[in-house]
């Protein structure tokens, strides 16, 4: 049976429901483990809390929350196409009467909802559990300061863009790696980032030869540390030479709004090509 490649919202809903029914035990076990882990962390935080501290601010958890959020996003996206790791499951995946776009969107929805809904629900339960223990047994006030939890640079919109970006990277990588996808994609991502960093160092040292503060005084696509006029061997003055605004704004726009859809699109075509192969 060949899949119908005309998109149908109702058929995508049926396929999405089938995926949830087929894997509901895995989803329930994963959700339970995540909630239990968050509650355990809340218990550990309660036991190890400073006994003389009268208030606990939720904003203190922001770095840990962001780390766990992006790690969980990568985990869920990397397992989106793990059914392609075995030939028999791969055949079933491609012969299901649903279009490639419907299958891809179903996996995208599952991976994103798992992060946005399930992960944040587990974090909320863990925080409430800690708050109950701290309030009733240590008389500590827990401040739900969401304004500080999502400060200017890390507003809810920016966090969602970061989640979508990590999802697109690992979802695209999942079309290449089906077994042990998470460590493989992460390793390749680090290699690519190191390559970009090395190329950036090469270009900046060529362009700013004789004026760069040190061989590695630059950050890709943003700033270069250059020596100011009047510097001497004993007293070196340096300043940051930033990317011009006319170039920086388009680069920022591409990174925020175009790169993620581009990776999702390439992942979709990778899945479509795999059926032909």
C-alpha positions as CSV (number, residue, x, y, z in Angstrom):
1,X,0.0,0.0,0.0
2,X,1.3,3.4,-1.0
3,X,0.6,6.4,1.3
4,X,-1.7,9.1,0.1
5,X,0.5,12.1,-0.2
6,X,-2.4,14.6,-0.2
7,X,-2.5,16.2,3.3
8,X,-5.6,15.5,5.4
9,X,-6.1,16.9,8.8
10,X,-8.5,14.2,9.9
11,X,-6.2,11.5,8.7
12,X,-3.2,13.1,10.5
13,X,-5.4,13.1,13.7
14,X,-6.0,9.4,13.3
15,X,-2.3,8.7,12.8
16,X,-1.5,10.8,15.8
17,X,-4.0,8.9,17.9
18,X,-2.6,5.6,16.6
19,X,0.9,6.7,17.7
20,X,-0.3,7.6,21.2
21,X,-2.2,4.4,21.5
22,X,0.7,2.3,20.4
23,X,3.1,3.9,22.7
24,X,0.9,4.9,25.6
25,X,2.7,2.6,28.1
26,X,6.0,4.3,27.2
27,X,4.4,7.8,27.5
28,X,2.8,6.9,30.9
29,X,6.0,5.4,32.2
30,X,8.1,8.3,31.0
31,X,5.6,10.8,32.5
32,X,5.5,9.0,35.8
33,X,9.3,8.8,35.9
34,X,9.6,12.5,35.1
35,X,7.1,13.5,37.9
36,X,8.8,11.2,40.4
37,X,12.2,12.7,39.5
38,X,10.9,16.2,40.0
39,X,9.4,15.3,43.3
40,X,12.6,13.6,44.4
41,X,14.5,16.7,43.5
42,X,12.0,18.8,45.5
43,X,12.6,16.4,48.5
44,X,16.4,16.7,48.2
45,X,16.1,20.5,47.9
46,X,13.9,20.5,51.0
47,X,16.3,18.3,53.0
48,X,19.4,20.3,52.0
49,X,17.9,23.8,52.3
50,X,19.5,26.3,54.5
51,X,17.7,26.1,57.8
52,X,18.1,29.8,58.4
53,X,16.7,30.9,55.1
54,X,13.3,32.5,55.3
55,X,12.4,32.8,51.7
56,X,13.1,30.8,48.5
57,X,12.8,32.4,45.1
58,X,11.7,30.4,42.1
59,X,14.0,32.4,39.9
60,X,17.0,30.7,41.5
61,X,15.9,27.6,39.6
62,X,16.1,29.3,36.2
63,X,19.6,27.9,35.1
64,X,18.7,24.4,36.1
65,X,15.2,24.6,34.5
66,X,16.7,25.8,31.2
67,X,19.3,23.1,31.2
68,X,16.8,20.3,31.9
69,X,14.2,21.8,29.5
70,X,16.6,21.9,26.5
71,X,18.0,18.4,27.4
72,X,14.5,16.9,27.5
73,X,13.7,18.7,24.3
74,X,16.7,17.0,22.6
75,X,15.8,13.6,24.1
76,X,12.2,13.7,22.8
77,X,13.2,15.0,19.4
78,X,16.0,12.4,18.9
79,X,13.7,9.5,19.5
80,X,11.0,10.7,17.0
81,X,12.0,8.2,14.3
82,X,13.4,5.4,16.3
83,X,11.0,3.0,14.6
84,X,13.2,3.3,11.5
85,X,16.0,1.5,13.4
86,X,14.5,-1.9,12.6
87,X,13.6,-3.0,9.0
88,X,10.2,-4.5,10.0
89,X,9.1,-1.4,11.9
90,X,10.5,0.8,9.1
91,X,8.3,-1.0,6.6
92,X,5.2,-0.5,8.8
93,X,6.0,3.2,9.2
94,X,6.2,3.8,5.5
95,X,3.3,1.7,4.4
96,X,0.8,3.3,6.8
97,X,-1.9,5.1,4.7
98,X,-0.8,8.6,5.7
99,X,1.2,11.2,3.8
100,X,4.8,11.9,4.7
101,X,3.8,15.4,5.9
102,X,1.2,13.9,8.2
103,X,3.7,11.4,9.7
104,X,6.3,14.2,10.2
105,X,3.9,16.6,11.7
106,X,2.6,13.9,14.1
107,X,6.1,13.3,15.4
108,X,6.8,17.0,15.6
109,X,3.6,17.6,17.6
110,X,4.3,14.7,20.0
111,X,7.9,15.8,20.7
112,X,6.9,19.4,21.2
113,X,3.8,18.7,23.4
114,X,5.9,16.3,25.5
115,X,8.2,19.2,26.3
116,X,5.7,22.1,26.6
117,X,3.0,20.2,28.5
118,X,4.4,17.1,30.2
119,X,7.8,18.5,31.2
120,X,6.4,21.7,32.6
121,X,3.6,19.9,34.3
122,X,6.2,17.7,36.0
123,X,8.3,20.7,37.0
124,X,5.1,22.4,38.4
125,X,4.2,19.3,40.5
126,X,7.8,19.1,41.8
127,X,7.8,22.8,42.7
128,X,4.4,22.5,44.5
129,X,5.7,19.5,46.4
130,X,8.8,21.4,47.5
131,X,6.7,24.4,48.4
132,X,4.3,22.3,50.5
133,X,7.2,20.8,52.4
134,X,9.1,24.1,52.9
135,X,6.0,26.0,54.0
136,X,4.6,23.4,56.4
137,X,7.8,22.0,57.9
138,X,10.4,24.8,57.8
139,X,8.1,27.9,57.7
140,X,9.9,29.1,54.5
141,X,8.1,31.4,52.1
142,X,8.4,30.3,48.5
143,X,8.2,33.2,46.1
144,X,6.6,32.4,42.7
145,X,8.4,35.3,41.1
146,X,7.7,34.6,37.4
147,X,8.7,38.1,36.4
148,X,12.3,37.2,37.6
149,X,12.0,33.6,36.4
150,X,11.6,34.8,32.8
151,X,13.7,38.0,32.8
152,X,14.2,40.3,29.7
153,X,16.6,38.1,27.6
154,X,14.8,34.9,28.6
155,X,11.1,35.8,28.1
156,X,8.6,33.0,27.5
157,X,8.8,33.7,23.7
158,X,12.6,33.4,23.6
159,X,12.4,30.2,25.6
160,X,9.9,28.8,23.2
161,X,12.1,29.8,20.3
162,X,15.1,28.0,22.0
163,X,13.0,24.9,22.5
164,X,11.9,24.9,18.8
165,X,15.5,25.4,17.7
166,X,16.8,22.5,19.7
167,X,13.9,20.4,18.6
168,X,14.6,21.2,14.9
169,X,18.3,20.3,15.3
170,X,17.7,16.9,16.9
171,X,14.6,16.1,14.8
172,X,16.7,16.6,11.7
173,X,19.5,14.6,13.2
174,X,17.0,11.8,14.0
175,X,16.5,11.3,10.3
176,X,20.1,10.2,10.0
177,X,20.6,8.3,13.2
178,X,18.0,5.9,14.5
179,X,19.9,4.0,17.2
180,X,21.5,5.9,20.1
181,X,20.5,9.0,18.3
182,X,20.9,11.5,21.2
183,X,24.6,11.0,21.9
184,X,25.4,10.8,18.1
185,X,23.5,14.0,17.3
186,X,25.0,15.8,20.3
187,X,28.5,14.7,19.4
188,X,28.0,15.8,15.7
189,X,26.5,19.1,16.9
190,X,29.6,19.8,19.1
191,X,31.9,18.9,16.1
192,X,30.0,21.4,13.9
193,X,30.1,24.1,16.5
194,X,33.9,23.6,17.0
195,X,34.3,23.7,13.2
196,X,32.4,27.1,13.0
197,X,34.5,28.4,15.9
198,X,37.8,27.3,14.1
199,X,36.7,28.9,10.8
200,X,35.8,32.1,12.7
201,X,39.2,32.2,14.3
202,X,40.9,31.7,10.9
203,X,38.9,34.5,9.2
204,X,39.2,37.0,12.0
205,X,42.9,36.5,12.3
206,X,43.3,37.0,8.6
207,X,41.0,40.1,8.4
208,X,42.2,41.7,11.6
209,X,45.9,40.6,11.2
210,X,48.1,42.8,13.4
211,X,45.1,44.4,15.2
212,X,43.4,41.5,17.0
213,X,43.9,41.4,20.8
214,X,44.7,37.7,20.8
215,X,44.2,34.8,18.4
216,X,41.0,33.7,20.0
217,X,39.5,37.1,20.9
218,X,36.3,36.7,18.9
219,X,32.9,35.2,19.0
220,X,31.3,33.9,15.8
221,X,28.9,36.3,14.1
222,X,29.0,38.9,16.9
223,X,32.3,40.5,18.1
224,X,36.0,40.7,17.7
225,X,38.5,42.0,20.3
226,X,40.8,44.5,18.6
227,X,43.8,46.6,19.9
228,X,43.1,50.3,20.2
229,X,45.5,52.9,18.8
230,X,48.0,54.1,21.3
231,X,48.6,50.7,22.9
232,X,52.2,49.8,23.9
233,X,53.9,46.5,24.7
234,X,53.5,47.2,28.5
235,X,50.0,48.7,28.3
236,X,47.6,47.2,25.8
237,X,44.2,48.7,25.2
238,X,41.5,46.6,23.5
239,X,37.9,47.1,22.6
240,X,35.1,45.0,21.1
241,X,34.4,45.5,17.4
242,X,30.8,44.3,17.0
243,X,29.1,43.2,13.8
244,X,27.4,46.3,12.2
245,X,23.7,46.6,12.9
246,X,22.8,46.3,9.2
247,X,24.4,42.8,9.2
248,X,23.6,41.8,12.8
249,X,19.9,42.3,12.6
250,X,19.4,40.0,9.5
251,X,21.7,37.4,11.1
252,X,19.6,37.5,14.3
253,X,16.4,37.3,12.3
254,X,17.7,34.2,10.4
255,X,18.8,32.5,13.7
256,X,15.5,33.2,15.4
257,X,12.9,32.7,12.7
258,X,14.3,31.0,9.6
259,X,16.8,28.4,10.7
260,X,14.3,26.3,12.7
261,X,11.7,26.0,9.9
262,X,14.6,25.3,7.5
263,X,15.8,22.3,9.6
264,X,12.2,21.1,10.0
265,X,11.7,21.3,6.2
266,X,14.9,19.4,5.5
267,X,13.9,16.7,8.1
268,X,10.6,16.3,6.3
269,X,12.3,15.8,2.9
270,X,14.7,13.4,4.5
271,X,11.8,11.2,5.6
272,X,10.2,11.5,2.2
273,X,13.5,10.4,0.5
274,X,13.9,7.4,2.8
275,X,10.7,5.8,1.4
276,X,12.2,6.0,-2.1
277,X,15.4,4.5,-0.9
